[in-house]
Each structure stands twice: as C-alpha cells, then as structure tokens.
Amino acid sequence: QVQLVESGGGLVQPGGSLRLSCAASGSIFSINVMGWYRQAPGKERELVADINSGSSTNYADSVKGRFTISRDNAKNTVYLHMNSLKPEDTAVYYCNAKVSNGISWYYYWGQGTQVTVSS
C-alpha cells in the first residue's frame, strides 16, 4: 500500500503565493507521473499540473505562467508552487501518483488540502 500525504494549503489573499507538498510512502518500487488536481464546489475534479519521472511537465491553461510543479525523486515528493493566486483558484487540491510495486502500476490519491484565495 502507498500513502500520499499533502501539506501547505491555507488561506491567502489574491495575488499571494502558496507551496503545496505531497510525499509518497509505502510499497514503492518506482513512481512515474505525479500530479496535482483540484476540485471546486459544484465542479468536477480537474488536472492542474503533472510531472513525469523525466521531469517533463504539463499544465492546465488556467495556471500556466503562475504555477510551477517540481519533484524530488529521492524523497518521492512533488511540489506545487502557486503564485499570483486568484479567487478562482480556490479549491481542494489533491495529489495523485502512478506507482509501481515492481509488478504492476497503480494510481493513488492524497486526502486533499484546501486552498482558499480571498481578501
């Protein structure tokens, strides 16, 4: 089993910054893609950004130029640096990882961390 533990959410004013972290632990042989999704009230969960083991990244158009995803493979940790935050970025942010136990690949989710952008 694998656990993803997120941290770093909170309340921030518009224009502010936050950094989210997600650490994976457990029965990990290797991790392929790690990513961040978000879900606002009444909306579907959407991809924010992801990064593969070769550090290639992918961003939603709505966050390009404001958010940066990175990872530390030695620590099995992914980060999301969020700058120039807007009220529409308010959502629960979830970490996701594609993990191999050496036999098969599985997708795991974190418990979510609330990000609220408000004055």
Long-range contacts (C-beta under 8 A, 24 or more apart in sequence): 1-26, 1-27, 2-26, 2-27, 2-28, 2-97, 2-99, 2-106, 2-108, 3-108, 4-95, 4-96, 4-97, 4-108, 4-109, 4-110, 4-111, 5-110, 5-111, 6-93, 6-94, 6-95, 6-110, 6-111, 6-112, 6-113, 7-113, 8-113, 9-93, 9-113, 9-114, 9-115, 10-114, 10-115, 10-116, 11-116, 11-118, 12-85, 12-115, 12-116, 12-117, 13-117, 13-118, 13-119, 14-85, 14-86, 14-87, 14-117, 14-118, 14-119, 15-84, 15-85, 16-85, 16-117, 17-81, 17-82, 17-83, 17-84, 17-85, 18-82, 18-85, 18-115, 19-79, 19-80, 19-81, 19-82, 20-79, 20-80, 20-82, 20-93, 20-95, 20-113, 20-115, 21-77, 21-78, 21-79, 22-77, 22-78, 22-79, 22-95, 22-97, 22-110, 23-75, 23-76, 23-77, 24-76, 24-77, 24-97, 24-99, 24-108, 25-76, 27-101, 28-76, 28-99, 28-100, 28-101, 29-99, 29-100, 29-101, 29-102, 30-99, 30-100, 30-102, 31-73, 31-76, 31-97, 31-98, 31-99, 31-100, 32-98, 32-99, 32-100, 32-105, 33-96, 33-97, 33-98, 34-71, 34-78, 34-95, 34-96, 34-97, 34-98, 35-69, 35-78, 35-95, 35-96, 35-97, 36-69, 36-78, 36-80, 36-93, 36-94, 36-95, 36-96, 37-93, 37-94, 37-96, 38-89, 38-91, 38-92, 38-93, 38-94, 38-115, 39-91, 39-92, 39-94, 39-112, 40-88, 40-90, 40-91, 40-92, 43-91, 45-94, 48-80, 48-93, 49-80, 50-96, 51-78, 62-88, 63-89, 82-115, 85-115, 85-117, 86-117, 87-117, 87-118, 88-117, 89-115, 89-117, 90-115, 90-116, 90-117, 90-118, 91-115
